[in-house]
Amino acid sequence: MTAALTGQQSALYRASPHTMGLAEETPAMHSLSYYPGCSLHGTAQEYDHSLKLVATRLGIQLEELNDWTCCGATAAHSTDELLALVLPARNLLLAAANERPLLAPCAMCFNRMRVAQHEVQSEGSPAVLAELLGETGNGWARSLTQVKVISLLDLFTQPSVAERIAEAIVRPLEGLQVACYYGCLLVRPPSILRPDSAENPQAMDQLVRSLGAEAIDWPFKTECCGGSLALTRSEIMLTLSRQLLRMATQLGADCIVTACPMCHSNLDTRQGQIRRRFAETYDMPILYVSELVGLALGFSPQELWLDKHMTKVNRVASRVASARTVAGRGPTLH
């Protein structure tokens, strides 16, 4: 049974949400094309798994693109300009044939798809691109740019989906202090991705509050974690990720929530290296936004595969497990 919401939570759901890149409600949100990308089939399987659990609970059908391929994140755009265009373009053409919005939950994939659309639309499509894609004429380029590519935050903050989340909440996460971490790729470049704010976005903050948790006010929500420098300049990555963990800890966060597999990897799997390098221990749980929503919808940490995280999520899981029933509101953290 769905728990009753507080007046404050209901008001948050009724309000027009901040969206990361959509100016208005996107139609047909009950059925979406789905591009998981490489990470969600590899190192971020729990992201893919938790997202599908939540989507099923909300009545949203996700149809994975048939024969999708890597979009080129994160290296193609820094090594080969044409490759950085043709890789996402191929997947966008697959999505165009489905005539539905395309959900790209990985922030890196979402970024590359939107940038590719922008480049084709503003710069035109070189003949070699059509040749590599096996396309003729001009219609393919128009079809590619007309695909509605959405991030997971776009989906969760659409009014109709936000209402479904409100109706499905069984465990309001009251008392949980959450640091919303957007990172670089959901907000930059702002002229292409069109976030509500490139420096202080609010979409995830609003979602977190609507789940009953507290989105802390912190200045590092769009700072870089080091990204793929984890492989080439690990000292830089460790320094940047340490700054994020330290600030979130100082401000009293119980966890950091993200929608980016690369950010999650750096912040979750590198805490041991940060401890050895800087003699500082954080043990900060790092959750995907789909996992936090899943907890509020009543899924257990085991069902959400939270045990796959390198940094234990006991701090969050124990608070959820100790939820108590409050008359008229359902389980509440204490």
C-alpha positions in Angstrom: 0.0 0.0 0.0 1.2 3.5 -0.9 2.1 5.6 2.2 0.4 8.9 2.6 2.6 11.9 1.8 3.1 14.9 3.9 1.7 18.2 2.7 5.2 19.4 1.9 5.9 16.3 -0.3 2.6 16.6 -2.1 3.3 20.3 -2.9 6.7 19.4 -4.3 5.1 16.9 -6.7 2.4 19.3 -7.7 4.8 22.1 -8.5 6.3 22.4 -11.9 9.7 20.6 -11.7 13.0 21.9 -12.7 14.2 19.8 -15.7 17.7 19.3 -16.8 17.1 19.8 -20.5 13.3 19.8 -21.3 11.3 22.9 -21.5 8.0 21.1 -21.3 6.4 17.7 -20.7 7.7 15.0 -23.0 4.9 12.8 -24.3 4.7 9.0 -24.2 6.7 8.7 -21.0 5.1 5.3 -20.4 7.2 3.8 -23.2 10.8 4.7 -23.9 13.7 3.6 -26.0 16.5 2.7 -23.7 20.3 3.1 -24.3 22.2 1.6 -21.4 25.6 2.2 -22.8 28.7 0.2 -21.9 28.9 1.1 -18.2 25.4 -0.1 -17.3 26.2 -3.4 -18.9 29.6 -3.6 -17.1 30.9 -1.7 -14.1 27.5 0.0 -13.3 25.2 -3.0 -13.5 23.5 -2.0 -10.3 22.5 1.3 -11.9 20.9 -0.6 -14.8 19.2 -3.1 -12.4 17.8 -0.5 -10.0 16.6 1.7 -12.9 14.7 -1.2 -14.4 13.1 -2.1 -11.0 12.0 1.5 -10.5 10.7 1.8 -14.1 8.6 -1.4 -13.7 7.2 -0.2 -10.4 6.2 3.1 -12.1 4.7 1.4 -15.2 7.3 2.7 -17.5 8.3 0.3 -20.4 12.0 0.5 -21.4 12.9 -1.1 -24.8 16.6 -1.5 -25.2 17.9 -0.4 -28.6 18.6 -3.4 -30.7 22.2 -3.8 -31.7 23.3 -0.6 -30.0 27.1 0.1 -29.9 29.4 2.3 -27.8 28.7 6.0 -28.1 32.4 6.9 -27.8 32.4 8.2 -24.2 34.8 9.1 -22.8 37.8 9.0 -25.2 36.5 9.4 -28.8 35.8 13.1 -28.6 39.3 13.8 -27.5 41.0 11.6 -30.0 39.0 11.5 -33.3 36.4 14.2 -34.1 34.7 12.1 -36.8 34.6 9.0 -34.6 33.1 11.1 -31.8 30.2 12.0 -34.2 29.6 8.7 -36.0 29.4 6.5 -32.9 26.5 8.4 -31.2 24.9 9.1 -34.6 24.5 5.4 -35.3 22.6 4.9 -32.1 20.5 7.9 -32.6 19.4 6.5 -36.0 18.4 3.3 -34.3 16.3 5.3 -31.9 14.8 7.4 -34.6 13.2 4.3 -36.1 11.4 3.7 -32.9 9.8 7.1 -32.8 9.9 7.4 -29.0 12.0 9.4 -26.6 15.4 7.9 -25.9 16.5 7.4 -22.3 20.3 7.6 -21.8 20.8 7.2 -18.0 24.6 7.4 -18.2 25.6 11.1 -18.0 28.5 10.5 -20.4 26.3 8.8 -23.0 23.6 11.5 -22.6 26.1 14.2 -23.2 27.6 12.6 -26.3 24.2 12.0 -27.9 23.1 15.6 -27.3 26.4 17.0 -28.5 26.2 14.9 -31.7 22.7 16.1 -32.4 23.8 19.7 -32.0 26.8 19.3 -34.3 24.8 17.7 -37.0 22.1 20.3 -36.7 24.4 23.3 -36.6 27.4 22.2 -38.5 25.8 20.0 -41.1 26.6 16.4 -41.8 29.8 15.7 -43.8 29.5 13.3 -46.7 31.9 10.9 -45.0 29.5 10.6 -42.0 26.7 9.5 -44.3 29.0 7.0 -46.0 30.1 5.6 -42.7 26.5 5.3 -41.5 25.4 3.8 -44.8 22.9 6.5 -45.4 21.9 8.5 -48.5 19.9 11.7 -49.0 19.2 14.2 -46.3 16.4 12.7 -44.3 18.6 10.6 -42.0 20.3 13.7 -40.6 16.9 15.3 -39.8 15.6 12.1 -38.2 18.8 11.9 -36.0 18.4 15.4 -34.7 14.7 15.0 -33.9 15.2 12.2 -31.4 14.2 13.4 -27.9 17.2 12.3 -25.8 16.5 12.5 -22.1 18.6 11.9 -19.0 17.3 10.0 -16.0 16.8 13.3 -14.2 14.7 14.5 -17.1 12.5 11.4 -16.7 12.1 11.5 -13.0 11.2 15.2 -12.9 8.6 15.1 -15.7 5.3 16.1 -14.0 3.5 12.8 -15.0 6.4 10.7 -13.8 6.8 12.7 -10.6 3.2 12.0 -9.8 3.7 8.3 -10.3 6.7 8.4 -7.9 4.5 10.3 -5.4 1.8 7.6 -5.6 4.4 4.8 -5.2 6.4 6.0 -2.2 6.1 3.6 0.7 9.1 4.8 2.7 9.6 8.5 2.8 13.3 9.1 3.5 12.9 11.8 6.1 16.0 12.6 8.1 18.4 11.4 5.4 20.9 14.1 4.4 21.8 13.9 0.7 24.5 15.6 -1.3 23.2 15.9 -4.9 26.1 15.5 -7.2 25.5 16.4 -10.9 29.1 16.5 -12.0 30.2 18.0 -15.3 28.4 16.0 -18.0 24.7 16.7 -17.1 25.2 20.5 -17.2 28.1 21.3 -19.6 28.0 22.7 -22.2 24.9 24.5 -21.0 24.1 26.0 -24.4 23.5 22.4 -25.7 22.2 20.5 -22.6 20.1 23.5 -21.3 20.1 22.7 -17.6 18.0 24.9 -15.3 21.3 26.2 -14.1 24.9 25.2 -15.0 26.3 26.1 -11.6 23.4 25.4 -9.2 21.0 22.9 -10.9 18.0 21.9 -8.9 16.4 18.9 -10.6 18.0 16.2 -8.4 17.6 18.4 -5.3 13.9 18.6 -6.0 13.6 14.9 -6.6 15.5 14.1 -3.3 13.2 16.4 -1.3 10.1 14.9 -2.8 11.3 11.5 -1.6 11.3 13.0 2.0 15.1 13.4 2.3 17.0 16.6 2.7 19.1 17.9 -0.2 21.9 19.7 1.6 23.1 23.0 0.2 26.7 22.5 -0.9 29.0 24.3 -3.4 30.5 21.3 -5.2 27.4 19.8 -6.9 28.8 20.5 -10.4 32.6 20.3 -9.6 34.6 17.7 -11.5 35.5 14.4 -9.9 38.4 13.8 -12.2 36.5 11.7 -14.7 38.6 9.4 -16.9 41.8 10.9 -15.5 41.5 8.0 -13.1 43.3 6.0 -15.7 45.9 8.5 -17.0 46.4 11.1 -14.2 45.2 9.4 -11.1 46.8 11.9 -8.7 44.5 14.6 -10.1 41.5 12.4 -9.9 42.2 11.5 -6.3 42.7 15.2 -5.3 39.4 16.2 -7.0 37.4 13.3 -5.6 38.8 13.9 -2.1 37.6 17.5 -2.2 34.1 16.3 -2.9 34.1 13.7 -0.2 35.6 16.1 2.3 33.0 18.8 1.6 30.1 16.5 1.7 31.3 15.0 5.0 31.9 18.5 6.5 28.3 19.5 5.7 26.8 16.4 7.3 25.8 14.4 4.3 24.8 10.8 4.9 25.4 9.9 1.2 26.3 11.4 -2.2 23.8 10.7 -5.0 24.8 10.8 -8.7 23.5 9.8 -12.2 27.0 9.3 -13.7 28.8 5.9 -13.7 32.2 7.6 -14.0 31.5 9.9 -11.0 30.2 6.9 -9.1 33.3 4.9 -9.9 35.7 7.6 -8.8 33.9 8.4 -5.6 32.9 4.9 -4.6 35.8 2.7 -5.6 38.7 5.1 -4.9 38.0 5.9 -1.3 40.6 3.3 -0.2 43.2 5.0 -2.4 42.3 8.4 -1.0 42.6 7.0 2.5 46.1 5.7 1.8 47.2 8.8 -0.1 45.9 11.5 2.3 45.5 9.6 5.5 41.8 10.5 5.6 38.8 8.1 6.0 35.4 9.0 4.7 33.4 5.8 4.2 30.8 7.9 2.3 28.1 5.9 0.6 27.7 6.8 -3.1 24.3 6.0 -4.5 22.8 6.2 -8.0 19.7 8.3 -8.1 17.7 5.3 -9.2 18.8 3.5 -6.0 17.6 6.3 -3.8 14.3 6.4 -5.5 14.1 2.6 -5.2 14.6 2.8 -1.4 11.8 5.3 -1.2 9.6 3.0 -3.3 10.1 0.1 -0.8 12.9 -2.0 -2.4 15.4 -3.4 0.0 19.2 -2.8 -0.4 19.5 -6.4 -1.4 16.9 -6.1 -4.2 18.7 -3.0 -5.4 22.1 -4.7 -5.5 23.6 -2.1 -3.1 26.1 -4.8 -2.0 27.9 -4.4 -5.3 29.2 -1.0 -4.1 32.9 -0.9 -3.1 32.1 1.5 -0.2 29.6 0.0 2.1 26.2 1.7 2.2 25.5 0.6 5.8 25.0 4.2 6.9 22.0 4.5 4.6 20.8 0.9 4.7 20.6 0.9 8.5 18.6 4.1 8.6 16.2 2.7 6.0 15.9 -0.5 7.9 15.1 1.3 11.1 12.2 3.2 9.6 9.2 3.5 11.9 5.6 4.0 11.0 4.2 7.4 11.8 0.4 7.8 11.7 -0.8 9.1 8.4 2.6 9.2 6.8 4.0 5.7 6.6 7.6 4.7 7.6 9.8 7.5 8.6 13.6 7.5 9.3 14.7 8.4 12.8 
